[in-house]
Amino acid sequence: MQSLPNNLLFFRQQANISQDKLAEAVDCSRRTIGYIEKGMHDPSVQMAYRIANYFQVALPVLFPDLNENTDEQKGIRHGT
């Protein structure tokens, strides 16, 4: 199962901080940050909130849900 895409690498590079520094700030390992950035690991809800709070961005900005389907993709028709 592939993890959801995220914007963690972008925000970390914009803040000019290392994986080590971010990991220390959000209480996880550098390896975990690397796996999240590469899309190899989905963070827990608590971890996702800690990371979003660190960058002071809304959770959906950092971890957009690209699996959300429109009604049309689900085969739902309105008004027919």
Secondary structure, DSSP 8 states (H G I E B T S, - for coil): -------HHHHHHHHT--HHHHHHHHTS-HHHHHHHHTTS----HHHHHHHHHHHT--HHHHS--TT---TTTTT--S--
